[in-house]
Amino acid sequence: MSTHVTNESGHSWTAATRRQLERRLPWENLLPDRQPFWVGSWVYVFGVVTIAALVWVILSGTILALFGPQWWHLSSAGRFFNSLHFWSVQVFFVFMVLHLWGQYFMASWREGRAPTWMVGAVTFGVSIVAAFTGYLSQQNFDAQWIAVNAKDAVNSIGVGGFFNVLNFGQMYGLHVMLLPIGITVLVALHIVQVRMKGVVPPIADSNAVTIKGR
Amino acid sequence: MITQPTPAQRDEPVARTIPYDLLKEIAIAMVVSLVVILGFAMFLSSPDVPSVTIQSWSAADPTDFVTTANDELAGASTTADYGPPYNNGTGSVQSIGPISPQSWAGVHANVDQPHDFVINPLKQAAGNDSELTTAIGAYEAASADQQGKWHDAYAKALQDAKVSNGQVTVASGDYGPIPLMMSRLLQLAQTGALDGLLLSNNHFYQTDYTKPLLFMNDGGYLGGLAQDQRLTGTQWGMMNETGLYPGQTWLWLYTLWYQVPPFNAVSNADLLVVLTMVILTLLLMLVPLIPGLRDIPRWIPIYRVIWRGYYASRSQGLK
């Protein structure tokens, strides 16, 4: 009986996926309680603070979306949550850029970590688009001016008829739904990639060795 | 190319680990970042300069509004000759040699500015105003050549226009029905009705501000306010915010190109800048695969500062 079950499991997509996950991402990698001693550097904090700021960006943005666009202009509570959203975005980008430069100078793509770097770079790009649609959704003078200026760049590459920066409804929809989902998925993937491979070891202490990315 | 030696070959103390509480670190980061964000929000608030409306524009600078409306009706505005995606003009179409994605994409957000911005709102608001109805009829019945002469003469007269009680008056001349049409449009604008009429498209709910924004951008008032707020292209505007607040500072590289040759002296700067940024973004993404770019971290040994504890312990171990 047990042999029969094992054979069935052997062809099961679910079982195969579980085995892959168990092999490639064991719990001790996903939630580690020990790390190599060189992880004591402050540079490792940048990524964690970026994630923390993203959480505040999403939570403050959720509150703003819940009460609607007029709320953040016409009530002091709305204005306060708009301020929380504004500053959490600033903190998010400051630490994401610090994280990016830190990882660059650590050559963090070494030893099979190139996909991790690439997903991080894509996340950075998508975050910029998300912030851009957010600035367009402010419903103030800044949003108006950014829109009329940005239209020329967007139109010049032929996408202005489909990504219309003068259309508040389209920009707001992208900003509160599709782009945050994209960033969240990418960040989750990025974290899983980091946990699967572990933190990158220090660069070899020899100038004769070339960094090899894969 | 020599590949990385294994940790064992490097005699690295890879087996040496330290206690590390991932969730605690995240929790501390959450709390500290929240305190910082709360502090900024409470003490500095956030920028929210009120938006410009057709009503506020026409009240603050009626001459600029009427001049712009006259240009829209005459087909002499920026929007009139813009090109895709709004119309089939060529004035703002950008290309690099035969490469012109803007032309290839075609018209997908059609804007017929004489009718959308002027004639249709006037017709909708005419009601029992027989004077206005007659004026619109006379204008539409006139030849294009006659319309052009009226517009040119009126535009010239507007340069010496006088404003009294929010109304624009010009010296007497042969302007046909245009002064009456412009006067009524100005009244519509100043009451706020034109803001709604420009959005109205036989639907109750509206979220597309393409037409009013293009109309306002054709005038000089919006740009003047932007100039005061350091938001124009030559002022690194795309990365600035109103007041002294930080804007999209992460767009500094994108904005930089607009300030330097050859980008700041060509008519297709937007296309060139966007393509440059696409290439640079791809380079960033593909750094691990590009010799030279991926070797810079070794040439500029910032990594020795980042991992100074590791290298110090390694030196001690070697001694």
Interface residues (C-beta under 8 A of the other chain):
Chain A: L31 P32 D33 R34 Q35 P36 F37 W38 V39 G40 S41 V43 V45 V48 V49 I51 A52 A53 V55 W56 H73 R79 F80 N82 S83 L84 H85 F86 W87 S88 Q90 V91 F93 V97 G102 Y104 F105 M106 A107 W109 R110 E111 R113 A114 W117 M118 A121 V122 F124 G125 I128 A131 F132 Y135 Q138 Q139 N140 F141 D142 A143 Q144 W145 I146 A147 V148 N149 A150 D152 A153 N155 S156 I157 G158 V159 G160 G161 F162 N164 L166 N167 F168 G169 Q170 Y172 P201 P202 I203 A204 D205 N207 A208 V209 T210 I211 K212 G213 R214
Chain B: M1 I2 T3 Q4 P5 P7 R10 E12 P13 V14 R16 T17 I18 P19 Y20 D21 L22 L23 E25 I26 A29 M30 V32 S33 L34 V36 I37 L38 F40 A41 M42 L44 S45 S46 P47 D48 V49 P50 S51 V52 P84 P85 S92 Q94 P101 Q102 S103 W104 A105 G106 V107 H108 A109 T207 D208 Y209 T210 L213 L214 M216 N217 L222 L225 A226 Q229 L231 G233 G237 M238 E241 T242 Y245 P246 G247 Q248 T249 W250 L251 N268 D270 L271 V273 V274 L275 T281 L284 M285 L286 V287 P288 L289 R294 D295 I296 P297 R298 I300 I302 Y303 I306 W307 R308 G309 Y310 Y311 S313 R314
